[in-house]
Amino acid sequence: MIYTDPLFLGVTPTGARTYLADKLVSLEKPFFNACAGRFSVVEVAIKAGLPPENIYASDLGLFSSIIGFLADPAKKMDDLGIRILDAVLEPKGITDELDFAAHVMLILKLNQMKQTNLRGFYLREELLSSWSRCRQTMREQLETLVQNIAGIHHEIADIWDVVPRVSQEDVTFYASVPH
Ligand SMILES: C[S@@+](CC[C@H](N)C(=O)[O-])C[C@H]1O[C@@H](n2cnc3c(N)ncnc32)[C@H](O)[C@@H]1O
């Protein structure tokens, strides 16, 4: 069975997430999370008791935009204007936006796989040949995450635009920037 690296690398470690969540809940301010990534901090903050409507996430990447647009009640996946131009990857058997989101996530995964060595080649082949099963698994993971963070605000924004906007506001701010 296909086993690949996680789709998203660079998550804030568990201990730091728990520490952050406690602080965020006790400070009771609107929480701005730039570079939201896979929303691991948002997820743990909500679990700790921070209301989702008090959370303002942002990121520039397509991966995060898909999750954020599914979780933000004011956004629609359609607004992302995603088009799949490769006929081989044309979505089939899509029943709703979660299926489509999972399909796009898998394409991102496929494109992360190295095309310059045999391991990458075989992993790509295996993913392509088990696409429906992998898409279903991806859909289930995505659905759980989106349910956990449903109700947040999300926008596509550069951290360098968010920082000046909120720096004079009475809010909490956290970003785990790319390294
Ligand atoms: C290390 S990850 C964030 C991890 C996340 N905080 C977590 O703990 O799950 C970095 C994220 O920063 C985003 N990013 C990179 N440059 C950015 C920028 N200039 N403005 C906003 N987001 C950016 C990437 O798309 C990626 O999702």
Ligand as a Chemical Component Dictionary entry (heavy atoms), coordinates in Angstrom:
data_LIG
# 
_chem_comp.id                   LIG 
_chem_comp.type                 NON-POLYMER 
_chem_comp.pdbx_formal_charge   0 
_chem_comp.three_letter_code    LIG 
# 
loop_
_chem_comp_atom.comp_id 
_chem_comp_atom.atom_id 
_chem_comp_atom.alt_atom_id 
_chem_comp_atom.type_symbol 
_chem_comp_atom.charge 
_chem_comp_atom.model_Cartn_x 
_chem_comp_atom.model_Cartn_y 
_chem_comp_atom.model_Cartn_z 
_chem_comp_atom.pdbx_ordinal 
LIG C1  C1  C 0  5.775 26.509 8.557  1  
LIG S1  S1  S 1  4.244 26.610 7.712  2  
LIG C2  C2  C 0  3.109 27.123 8.963  3  
LIG C3  C3  C 0  2.821 26.069 9.948  4  
LIG C4  C4  C 0  1.593 26.345 10.796 5  
LIG N1  N1  N 0  1.732 27.559 11.566 6  
LIG C5  C5  C 0  1.326 25.183 11.721 7  
LIG O1  O1  O 0  1.836 25.162 12.833 8  
LIG O2  O2  O -1 0.612 24.274 11.265 9  
LIG C6  C6  C 0  4.455 28.016 6.741  10 
LIG C7  C7  C 0  3.229 28.523 5.971  11 
LIG O3  O3  O 0  3.545 29.855 5.588  12 
LIG C8  C8  C 0  2.923 30.138 4.355  13 
LIG N2  N2  N 0  3.599 31.313 3.796  14 
LIG C9  C9  C 0  4.809 31.396 3.187  15 
LIG N3  N3  N 0  5.117 32.667 2.901  16 
LIG C10 C10 C 0  4.068 33.419 3.322  17 
LIG C11 C11 C 0  3.777 34.809 3.310  18 
LIG N4  N4  N 0  4.642 35.698 2.810  19 
LIG N5  N5  N 0  2.611 35.239 3.842  20 
LIG C12 C12 C 0  1.712 34.345 4.349  21 
LIG N6  N6  N 0  1.935 33.015 4.406  22 
LIG C13 C13 C 0  3.098 32.555 3.895  23 
LIG C14 C14 C 0  3.077 28.860 3.553  24 
LIG O4  O4  O 0  2.094 28.798 2.538  25 
LIG C15 C15 C 0  2.894 27.815 4.659  26 
LIG O5  O5  O 0  1.543 27.401 4.707  27 
# 
loop_
_chem_comp_bond.comp_id 
_chem_comp_bond.atom_id_1 
_chem_comp_bond.atom_id_2 
_chem_comp_bond.value_order 
_chem_comp_bond.pdbx_ordinal 
LIG C1  S1  SING 1  
LIG S1  C2  SING 2  
LIG S1  C6  SING 3  
LIG C2  C3  SING 4  
LIG C3  C4  SING 5  
LIG C4  N1  SING 6  
LIG C4  C5  SING 7  
LIG C5  O1  DOUB 8  
LIG C5  O2  SING 9  
LIG C6  C7  SING 10 
LIG C7  O3  SING 11 
LIG C7  C15 SING 12 
LIG O3  C8  SING 13 
LIG C8  N2  SING 14 
LIG C8  C14 SING 15 
LIG N2  C9  SING 16 
LIG N2  C13 SING 17 
LIG C9  N3  DOUB 18 
LIG N3  C10 SING 19 
LIG C10 C11 SING 20 
LIG C10 C13 DOUB 21 
LIG C11 N4  SING 22 
LIG C11 N5  DOUB 23 
LIG N5  C12 SING 24 
LIG C12 N6  DOUB 25 
LIG N6  C13 SING 26 
LIG C14 O4  SING 27 
LIG C14 C15 SING 28 
LIG C15 O5  SING 29 
# 
